[in-house]
Amino acid sequence: MLSRTADHLFWMARYMERAENTARMLDINLKTLLLPQSAKHEERAQRAVLRISELEPAFDARYADKGGPTRENVLDFLAAAPDNPSSIYACLQAARENARAVRGVLTTEAWETINFTWLEYVERLAAGELSTDANSLFEWVKFRSHLSRGVTVGTALQDDAFVFTQLGTVLERADNTARILDVRFLDAENAEAELQAQANANTAAAQVQAQAQFQAQSQTQAGQVQTQGVSIDGKDGAREGQREGQLEDFYYWTSVLSSVSALEIYRKVYRDVVTPERVVELLMLNPNMPRSLLASLDEVCKNLALLRTEASKACERSAGKLRAELLYADIDQILASGLHAYLTQFLARVYELGNAISRTFLMLPVY
């Protein structure tokens, strides 16, 4: 197969997967905004969505004087902005252009599915569906992505073209799942640190006030009662803050599971309440979870083996090492050493693996 053809197929699949992943995140973000929360929490949630694709600086440069990270601005930037290469609009357009470049390799059903998806999405945006019924629009994008994969699997010849398409899909999926965990877990850690700092500040203030009252009124019974009252109030406030944090934590991680269609799988596997540690374990190390990091790397290695050449040994070795580290990883050790650091390194290695695949299979040789 020509390197140019393989490159178009590889990126066609990646862009379709990226469009679906963006739709998933925006859909869950909209549902999360329906929960009672402060303006500060809402802004933090909006920025978390932007950080998944490393688009926060680009967003700030464009919307700094237009209200910042509001619901409308984030939706416009990630769903409808043609100049944002990670928006749904740009991803579907790029997928369609890559498919058109290799029209002769695709089946008629596969081409028509991708082409119609792009044309219909433009019409839906023009009709204002993003502002009137965004959830329905995102569900439609997910459905069209599922349809595209299903049509490809059901109609395409299982040759090298098919393998490159599958390879692009699973590599993009691994990258996206890692980003969701990285940003969400880091955001949760920051939120927990803020709550802890606030609780410590409240406790310190209560202690200072109690000590001052005790010194001023140490000889009177009234002063002692008042001191006790301050201490009790401080404890009640700490307990209330802890309960609110636990409730927010539950909804937070439930939304993460929903964003990768893993909530039902979580309940089948663990049959217990949602906790951050188990969410991380499911989405990283469970080989039976289709969107987990390990399952994605299993598929990457499987497809690279089907494309094996003399020049692909280094590429296979990199993918194999990454898969082996996940296969024999211990979730407690990962969490103890720092999940953010682990996932940052993982994303860097996935990026390098993508470059290695491009150098090995997708770039024209230089003589």
C-alpha positions in Angstrom: 0.0 0.0 0.0 1.2 3.5 -0.8 2.3 5.5 2.3 0.1 8.4 1.2 -3.0 6.1 1.2 -2.2 4.7 4.6 -1.7 8.2 6.0 -5.1 9.3 4.9 -6.8 6.2 6.3 -4.9 6.5 9.6 -5.9 10.1 10.1 -9.5 9.7 8.8 -10.0 7.2 11.7 -8.3 9.4 14.2 -10.4 12.4 13.4 -13.6 10.5 13.6 -12.7 9.1 17.0 -11.6 12.6 18.1 -14.9 14.1 17.1 -16.8 11.5 19.1 -14.6 12.0 22.1 -15.1 15.7 22.0 -18.9 15.2 21.7 -18.8 12.9 24.7 -17.0 15.4 26.9 -19.2 18.3 25.9 -22.3 16.2 26.5 -21.3 15.1 30.0 -20.1 18.7 30.8 -23.6 20.0 29.9 -25.2 17.5 32.2 -22.8 18.3 35.0 -23.7 22.0 34.8 -27.3 21.1 35.8 -26.1 20.2 39.3 -26.1 22.9 42.0 -22.7 24.5 42.1 -21.0 27.8 42.6 -19.8 30.1 39.7 -16.2 29.1 40.6 -16.9 25.4 40.3 -18.7 26.0 37.0 -15.7 27.9 35.6 -13.3 25.2 36.8 -15.4 22.5 35.0 -15.4 24.5 31.8 -11.6 24.9 31.9 -11.1 21.2 32.6 -12.8 20.4 29.3 -10.5 22.9 27.5 -7.4 21.4 29.2 -8.2 17.9 27.9 -7.1 19.0 24.4 -4.6 21.5 25.6 -6.7 24.3 24.2 -6.9 26.6 27.2 -4.4 29.2 25.9 -6.0 29.3 22.5 -9.4 29.7 24.1 -8.3 32.6 26.4 -6.7 34.4 23.4 -9.9 34.2 21.5 -12.5 34.8 24.2 -10.7 36.8 26.9 -12.8 39.9 26.0 -16.0 37.9 25.2 -16.9 36.7 28.6 -14.3 34.0 29.2 -15.2 30.3 29.7 -19.0 30.6 29.7 -21.1 27.7 28.6 -21.9 29.3 25.2 -18.3 30.2 24.5 -16.9 26.7 25.3 -19.6 25.1 23.1 -18.8 27.4 20.2 -15.1 26.9 20.5 -15.2 23.1 20.8 -18.1 22.2 18.6 -18.4 24.9 15.8 -15.1 26.8 15.5 -13.5 26.0 12.0 -10.1 27.5 13.1 -9.9 25.1 16.2 -8.3 21.9 14.8 -9.8 19.9 17.7 -13.4 21.1 17.4 -16.0 18.7 16.2 -16.5 20.8 13.1 -12.8 20.7 12.2 -12.5 17.0 13.0 -15.5 15.9 10.9 -14.3 18.1 8.0 -10.7 16.6 8.2 -12.1 13.1 8.4 -14.2 13.7 5.3 -11.3 15.3 3.3 -9.0 12.3 4.2 -11.8 9.9 3.1 -12.3 11.8 -0.1 -8.6 11.5 -0.9 -8.8 7.7 -0.8 -12.3 7.3 -2.1 -11.3 4.4 -4.2 -10.1 2.4 -1.2 -13.2 2.8 0.9 -16.4 0.9 0.3 -19.4 2.9 -0.9 -21.2 2.6 2.4 -18.1 3.8 4.4 -17.7 6.9 2.2 -21.3 7.8 2.2 -21.5 7.5 6.0 -18.5 9.9 6.5 -19.6 12.3 3.8 -23.2 12.5 5.0 -22.0 13.0 8.6 -20.0 16.1 7.6 -22.8 17.6 5.4 -25.5 16.9 8.0 -23.5 18.4 10.8 -23.0 21.6 8.9 -26.7 21.8 8.3 -27.5 21.2 12.0 -25.1 23.9 13.1 -26.7 26.3 10.6 -30.2 25.4 12.0 -29.0 26.5 15.5 -29.2 23.1 17.1 -26.0 23.8 19.1 -27.8 26.5 21.1 -31.3 24.9 21.1 -30.6 21.2 21.7 -26.9 20.6 22.2 -27.3 17.3 23.9 -29.3 15.9 20.9 -26.5 17.1 18.6 -23.8 15.4 20.6 -25.7 12.2 20.8 -26.1 12.3 17.0 -22.3 12.8 16.6 -21.6 9.8 18.8 -24.1 7.7 16.8 -22.6 8.7 13.5 -19.1 7.8 14.8 -20.4 4.4 15.9 -22.1 3.9 12.5 -18.9 4.7 10.7 -16.9 2.1 12.7 -19.7 -0.4 12.3 -19.9 0.1 8.5 -16.1 -0.2 8.2 -16.0 -3.4 10.1 -19.0 -4.9 8.3 -18.1 -4.0 4.7 -14.4 -3.5 4.4 -11.9 -6.0 3.2 -9.7 -7.1 6.1 -6.5 -5.9 4.4 -3.8 -3.4 5.2 -6.2 -0.5 4.6 -8.6 -1.9 7.3 -5.7 -2.4 9.7 -4.5 1.2 9.4 -8.0 2.5 10.0 -8.3 0.4 13.2 -4.8 1.5 14.3 -5.7 5.2 14.0 -8.9 4.6 16.0 -7.4 2.8 19.0 -4.3 5.0 19.2 -6.6 8.1 19.4 -8.8 6.4 22.0 -5.8 5.7 24.2 -4.7 9.3 24.1 -8.2 10.6 24.9 -8.8 8.3 27.8 -5.5 9.3 29.4 -6.3 13.0 28.9 -9.7 12.6 30.6 -8.1 10.8 33.6 -5.2 13.2 33.8 -7.3 16.4 33.7 -10.1 15.1 35.8 -7.8 13.6 38.5 -5.6 16.7 38.6 -8.7 18.9 38.9 -10.1 16.8 41.7 -6.8 17.0 43.5 -6.7 20.8 43.2 -10.3 21.0 44.4 -9.5 18.8 47.4 -6.5 20.9 48.2 -8.6 24.1 48.1 -11.2 22.5 50.4 -8.6 21.3 52.8 -6.9 24.8 52.8 -10.2 26.4 53.5 -11.1 24.0 56.3 -7.7 24.5 57.8 -8.1 28.3 57.6 -11.6 28.0 59.2 -10.2 25.8 62.0 -7.3 28.1 62.7 -9.6 31.1 62.8 -11.9 29.4 65.2 -9.0 28.4 67.5 -7.7 32.0 67.5 -11.1 33.3 68.3 -11.6 30.7 71.0 -8.3 31.4 72.6 -8.9 35.2 72.6 -12.3 34.7 74.2 -10.9 32.3 76.8 -8.2 34.7 77.8 -10.6 37.6 78.1 -13.3 35.7 80.0 -11.4 32.9 81.7 -12.9 33.9 85.1 -16.5 33.7 84.0 -18.8 30.7 83.1 -20.2 32.6 80.2 -16.8 32.8 78.5 -16.3 29.1 78.9 -19.7 28.3 77.3 -19.0 30.7 74.5 -15.7 29.1 73.8 -17.2 25.7 73.7 -19.8 27.0 71.3 -17.2 28.3 68.9 -15.4 24.9 68.9 -18.6 23.0 68.2 -19.5 25.4 65.4 -16.1 24.8 63.8 -16.5 21.0 64.0 -20.0 21.2 62.5 -18.7 23.3 59.6 -15.9 20.9 58.9 -18.3 17.9 58.8 -20.7 19.8 56.5 -17.8 20.6 54.2 -16.7 17.0 54.2 -20.2 15.8 53.3 -20.4 18.3 50.4 -17.0 17.2 49.2 -18.0 13.5 49.2 -21.2 14.3 47.3 -19.4 16.4 44.7 -16.7 13.6 44.4 -19.5 11.1 43.6 -21.0 13.2 40.8 -17.6 14.1 39.5 -16.4 10.6 39.0 -19.7 9.3 37.8 -19.5 11.9 35.0 -16.0 10.6 34.1 -17.4 7.1 33.7 -20.4 8.3 31.7 -18.0 10.3 29.4 -16.4 7.0 28.2 -19.6 4.8 28.4 -18.2 3.0 31.4 -20.8 3.6 34.2 -22.7 0.3 33.6 -19.4 -1.6 33.2 -18.2 -0.1 36.6 -21.3 -1.4 38.3 -20.9 -4.9 36.9 -17.3 -5.1 37.8 -17.3 -3.5 41.3 -20.9 -3.6 42.4 -20.2 -0.8 44.9 -20.1 3.0 45.2 -18.0 5.0 42.7 -14.5 5.9 44.1 -11.6 7.6 42.3 -9.3 4.7 42.8 -11.6 2.2 41.2 -12.4 4.5 38.3 -8.7 4.9 37.6 -8.2 1.1 37.8 -11.0 0.4 35.4 -10.1 3.0 32.8 -6.4 2.2 32.9 -5.8 -1.5 33.7 -8.9 -3.5 32.9 -8.3 -5.3 29.5 -12.1 -6.0 29.1 -13.1 -2.3 29.2 -13.1 -1.3 25.5 -11.8 2.3 26.2 -9.2 1.5 28.8 -5.6 2.2 28.2 -4.6 -1.4 28.4 -7.4 -2.5 26.0 -6.4 0.2 23.5 -2.7 -0.7 23.7 -3.7 -4.4 23.2 -5.3 -3.4 19.9 -2.4 -1.2 18.9 0.1 -4.1 19.3 -2.3 -6.5 17.5 -2.6 -4.2 14.5 1.1 -3.4 14.4 1.8 -7.2 14.3 -0.4 -7.4 11.2 1.6 -4.7 9.5 5.0 -6.1 10.6 8.0 -5.4 8.3 11.8 -5.3 8.8 11.6 -1.6 9.5 8.8 -1.8 12.1 10.6 -3.6 14.9 11.4 -0.4 16.8 7.8 0.7 16.5 6.5 -2.6 17.8 9.0 -2.6 20.6 7.8 0.8 21.8 4.2 -0.2 21.8 5.0 -3.5 23.5 6.9 -1.9 26.3 4.0 0.5 26.9 1.5 -2.3 26.9 3.7 -4.5 29.2 4.0 -1.7 31.8 0.2 -1.4 31.9 -0.3 -5.1 31.9 1.8 -5.7 35.0 1.1 -2.3 36.7 -0.2 -2.1 40.3 -2.9 0.6 40.8 -1.7 1.3 44.4 1.8 1.9 43.3 0.6 4.2 40.5 -1.5 6.3 42.8 1.3 6.4 45.5 3.8 7.7 43.0 1.4 10.2 41.5 -1.2 9.6 38.8 -0.6 13.0 37.1 3.1 12.3 36.6 2.3 8.8 35.3 -0.3 9.9 32.8 1.8 12.9 31.6 4.6 10.4 30.8 2.1 8.0 29.2 0.8 10.8 26.9 4.3 11.7 25.9 5.0 8.1 25.0 1.8 7.8 23.0 2.7 10.9 21.1 6.1 9.4 20.3 4.5 6.1 19.3 2.3 8.0 16.9 5.3 9.7 15.4 7.1 6.3 15.1 4.1 4.9 13.3 4.2 7.9 10.9 7.9 7.5 10.3 7.7 3.7 9.7 4.5 3.4 7.6 3.1 6.8 6.6 6.0 8.9 5.3 7.5 8.6 1.9 11.1 7.3 2.0 13.8 9.8 1.2 16.5 8.6 -1.1 
